[in-house]
């Protein structure tokens, strides 16, 4: 690139307001292109978000202290992008895909402004095995070969940005290559040529669509959380949201999902939340075994970490960075789960920027385009059929932190319109230490449960009826309630205690496999459907409490162990006692 | 010598504008008026127009007054000589002793790389069962006390601070009544803690802009000490005054308010402060205890609401007691498995039964007949409130756990508690 080019794409600061810079440019700019603000030795990354005449507004991903009117801006003509290639797994990135561990090695305790590192290791060699041959006809997203990345086969694909059909001109022989090495050369019909490397870049705000078609998500994504899998299931390739007031257990639930969900790849986007929570993941995942693979949980994870004190604009980018990485692994036929905590912080970042741009505000000062951005984000989830006929999926679960715990606010409402399952957390339940605090009556899911719908229907009816009776008892008192009704209430409490509630911090109770859930649910259902002969309400309460005690012990015992079987027999005997 | 500007174009609220060049964003300036000299900070640059926020307020500033830019942002000394001293929000000595200008650090520095943090692991014992047993305080935690005006929150804050084992206490007072300031100063002095404390105090009568600086000043000093391997406890009271100061300035700046007049970046601004709480990998730690007074006891008010989403839990102080509902320590799981094996089960069971007690109480007040179960709950609730919740109770954790089992055994049969059988066998009083 000559000096002329550089000068053509330059500009100067004319205004600073928080993290929004106004600049004057010389020739032309592209909306959403990346620009760098040059301050002495530092180059601060920013993104063009509005163009007006000869002036642009740039949101900077860094602190703007010390910037002056007249400081130089360099425009790159490239959209905000991420690097895709082998080596992404186990990485911890900030919202702009800077590797945090490597940053810490180079710059110490603090995140130094304007200090960026490549997302991937360009020195490391990977064992490449070609799969395409000279003369093969390929499309964007088709593999030319693969490298092993931990337990996964990482496909090296024709860059997603290429259009039409390409012929393989040359493929590298099997062997060790760096990600920047050319592993294949391809040519299109018009004679254009392109190189295929192990690494490619992709703009984060544009979905990767190098697949054949989107399919309807049908299979469950087993989370090993009973209330989710049985009552409010999530589908592989589906979407769900978890709104709740603070302290209702959103983050604990997300942690449980990140550990126990049966997905191939888990991507955690810690977006504008507490750093401490990410640290737990950072420090624990490398040591926690993944029961499905025998490796550690870190081997299947990528963590995008843009915590609340990190620059706001990068927070906005972080959810897109995360979903782009998920889409990349979907292209390899893998099932990816993206957990975004919390999408409200992302929406707030949008609000802050919108406010600084002095746009006309919508409800609660959120920008008017909030809903379409939320919809666009969740729509990037999906089960897809790839060009080679295999399938891959991205499942998105986002937490929402509504102001005041009130779900009637723009972010929750905008999210509810587009997701397939709603796990609403309730403060009443968390106050009563009923965890996970997913409200069994308010929540819903459009996906299919692991248990037959008729059985779920029975349990749900009982919960609804139990709740009604409980409300009634508050008015007419226990003495005014019929013993049969009282028994229904006791049964609904029993269902809540032994099945809906689950102790995340216990190794056994914290994760219930599909098989165990089905077996347990039948046993619980047997209790719910039995007509027990009880003499009085006290008798009913005492009996149900004893049953509850046995089920709780059962929950804490290892499946199919002697203790487990013994407890099951005890439970059967107890049920028979009052029949 | 830096250029001096003599023409102030606009004075609105505490913000003045001048025409100047070569000024850095967030840089400081000195504004000299007939009332004296005040610091001011650049908060907006637009072409040649510079907007400055005057720390001492704009009252008495005239259009012909002198503005001199200092060429650097706000800084504070981080020297050990600060210990035992009292400063204003803008860093001027409040105790009549000379000012300190060595080891200057910029305030509101960059955030800590999450990969240099470690998982908090040390419990801070307070002798208060509602904290130790039910919501353990952990070193490096950020935790506010939610309360309404009139509650003894400052006393509670001081009591925890005095009992906590830390190396250094940094006190940040915002909008304090003068007697509250004296209360803290005297308490620190009486307990012999003043020599290991630094105080940044903004009283209700001081200029509002200085209120905004207090947390940043306190936390910048805390950070310097923590990097020097010290365990630092930062006390911030009252963060609601800080948020209100922010609202006041945002409105003067004609920013679009988001919720009840508060600026849209209230969450980020609060988070930037609270997130300074840290346990450094191979250095010291910062623990932040704050007070957030809730207007009208409304937890959905933007200040407590945003705070709750940022901090690692909260203590609700109501009617002179720490409420079990709503109070939460998010980090308790990191430490309460290492204390005693019955800690968690006592914690969960007692709260659950207390919730049932509350329901029964409601039923009772509506005049319903009490079942035998209800009677048990009523007896339990009374004991729980007297022997656990009362703030005058001051016992170590282990004694509190024993007391918990005793209360349970006095009120209930074994199976009524829902506790795992093996724990019952071990701990249920014979």
Boltz contact constraints between the chains, C-beta under 6 A:
constraints:
  - contact:
      token1: [A, 14]
      token2: [B, 47]
      max_distance: 6.0
  - contact:
      token1: [A, 15]
      token2: [B, 45]
      max_distance: 6.0
  - contact:
      token1: [A, 15]
      token2: [B, 46]
      max_distance: 6.0
  - contact:
      token1: [A, 16]
      token2: [B, 25]
      max_distance: 6.0
  - contact:
      token1: [A, 16]
      token2: [B, 45]
      max_distance: 6.0
  - contact:
      token1: [A, 17]
      token2: [B, 44]
      max_distance: 6.0
  - contact:
      token1: [A, 64]
      token2: [B, 25]
      max_distance: 6.0
  - contact:
      token1: [A, 65]
      token2: [B, 25]
      max_distance: 6.0
  - contact:
      token1: [A, 65]
      token2: [B, 26]
      max_distance: 6.0
  - contact:
      token1: [A, 65]
      token2: [B, 73]
      max_distance: 6.0
  - contact:
      token1: [A, 66]
      token2: [B, 24]
      max_distance: 6.0
  - contact:
      token1: [A, 67]
      token2: [B, 25]
      max_distance: 6.0
  - contact:
      token1: [A, 68]
      token2: [B, 24]
      max_distance: 6.0
  - contact:
      token1: [A, 69]
      token2: [B, 45]
      max_distance: 6.0
  - contact:
      token1: [A, 100]
      token2: [B, 113]
      max_distance: 6.0
  - contact:
      token1: [A, 100]
      token2: [B, 115]
      max_distance: 6.0
  - contact:
      token1: [A, 101]
      token2: [B, 115]
      max_distance: 6.0
  - contact:
      token1: [A, 103]
      token2: [B, 113]
      max_distance: 6.0
  - contact:
      token1: [A, 104]
      token2: [B, 113]
      max_distance: 6.0
  - contact:
      token1: [A, 104]
      token2: [B, 115]
      max_distance: 6.0
  - contact:
      token1: [A, 104]
      token2: [B, 116]
      max_distance: 6.0
  - contact:
      token1: [A, 109]
      token2: [B, 112]
      max_distance: 6.0
  - contact:
      token1: [A, 109]
      token2: [B, 116]
      max_distance: 6.0
  - contact:
      token1: [A, 110]
      token2: [B, 110]
      max_distance: 6.0
  - contact:
      token1: [A, 111]
      token2: [B, 110]
      max_distance: 6.0
  - contact:
      token1: [A, 111]
      token2: [B, 111]
      max_distance: 6.0
  - contact:
      token1: [A, 111]
      token2: [B, 113]
      max_distance: 6.0
  - contact:
      token1: [A, 246]
      token2: [B, 308]
      max_distance: 6.0
  - contact:
      token1: [A, 246]
      token2: [B, 309]
      max_distance: 6.0
  - contact:
      token1: [A, 247]
      token2: [B, 328]
      max_distance: 6.0
  - contact:
      token1: [A, 275]
      token2: [B, 114]
      max_distance: 6.0
  - contact:
      token1: [A, 275]
      token2: [B, 275]
      max_distance: 6.0
  - contact:
      token1: [A, 278]
      token2: [B, 114]
      max_distance: 6.0
  - contact:
      token1: [A, 279]
      token2: [B, 114]
      max_distance: 6.0
  - contact:
      token1: [A, 279]
      token2: [B, 117]
      max_distance: 6.0
  - contact:
      token1: [A, 279]
      token2: [B, 119]
      max_distance: 6.0
  - contact:
      token1: [A, 280]
      token2: [B, 119]
      max_distance: 6.0
  - contact:
      token1: [A, 283]
      token2: [B, 119]
      max_distance: 6.0
  - contact:
      token1: [A, 305]
      token2: [B, 114]
      max_distance: 6.0
  - contact:
      token1: [A, 308]
      token2: [B, 271]
      max_distance: 6.0
  - contact:
      token1: [A, 308]
      token2: [B, 275]
      max_distance: 6.0
  - contact:
      token1: [A, 309]
      token2: [B, 111]
      max_distance: 6.0
  - contact:
      token1: [A, 309]
      token2: [B, 271]
      max_distance: 6.0
  - contact:
      token1: [A, 309]
      token2: [B, 272]
      max_distance: 6.0
  - contact:
      token1: [A, 309]
      token2: [B, 275]
      max_distance: 6.0
  - contact:
      token1: [A, 310]
      token2: [B, 111]
      max_distance: 6.0
  - contact:
      token1: [A, 312]
      token2: [B, 268]
      max_distance: 6.0
  - contact:
      token1: [A, 348]
      token2: [B, 267]
      max_distance: 6.0
  - contact:
      token1: [A, 351]
      token2: [B, 264]
      max_distance: 6.0
  - contact:
      token1: [A, 352]
      token2: [B, 264]
      max_distance: 6.0
  - contact:
      token1: [A, 352]
      token2: [B, 265]
      max_distance: 6.0
  - contact:
      token1: [A, 355]
      token2: [B, 256]
      max_distance: 6.0
  - contact:
      token1: [A, 355]
      token2: [B, 264]
      max_distance: 6.0
  - contact:
      token1: [A, 361]
      token2: [B, 256]
      max_distance: 6.0
  - contact:
      token1: [A, 364]
      token2: [B, 258]
      max_distance: 6.0
  - contact:
      token1: [A, 364]
      token2: [B, 259]
      max_distance: 6.0
  - contact:
      token1: [A, 365]
      token2: [B, 256]
      max_distance: 6.0
  - contact:
      token1: [A, 365]
      token2: [B, 258]
      max_distance: 6.0
  - contact:
      token1: [A, 365]
      token2: [B, 264]
      max_distance: 6.0
  - contact:
      token1: [A, 401]
      token2: [B, 309]
      max_distance: 6.0
  - contact:
      token1: [A, 403]
      token2: [B, 305]
      max_distance: 6.0
  - contact:
      token1: [A, 404]
      token2: [B, 300]
      max_distance: 6.0
  - contact:
      token1: [A, 404]
      token2: [B, 305]
      max_distance: 6.0
  - contact:
      token1: [A, 431]
      token2: [B, 325]
      max_distance: 6.0
  - contact:
      token1: [A, 432]
      token2: [B, 355]
      max_distance: 6.0
  - contact:
      token1: [A, 433]
      token2: [B, 348]
      max_distance: 6.0
  - contact:
      token1: [A, 433]
      token2: [B, 351]
      max_distance: 6.0
  - contact:
      token1: [A, 433]
      token2: [B, 352]
      max_distance: 6.0
  - contact:
      token1: [A, 477]
      token2: [B, 368]
      max_distance: 6.0
  - contact:
      token1: [A, 478]
      token2: [B, 371]
      max_distance: 6.0
  - contact:
      token1: [A, 479]
      token2: [B, 369]
      max_distance: 6.0
  - contact:
      token1: [A, 538]
      token2: [B, 372]
      max_distance: 6.0
  - contact:
      token1: [A, 545]
      token2: [B, 415]
      max_distance: 6.0
  - contact:
      token1: [A, 545]
      token2: [B, 416]
      max_distance: 6.0
  - contact:
      token1: [A, 546]
      token2: [B, 415]
      max_distance: 6.0
  - contact:
      token1: [A, 549]
      token2: [B, 415]
      max_distance: 6.0
  - contact:
      token1: [A, 553]
      token2: [B, 421]
      max_distance: 6.0
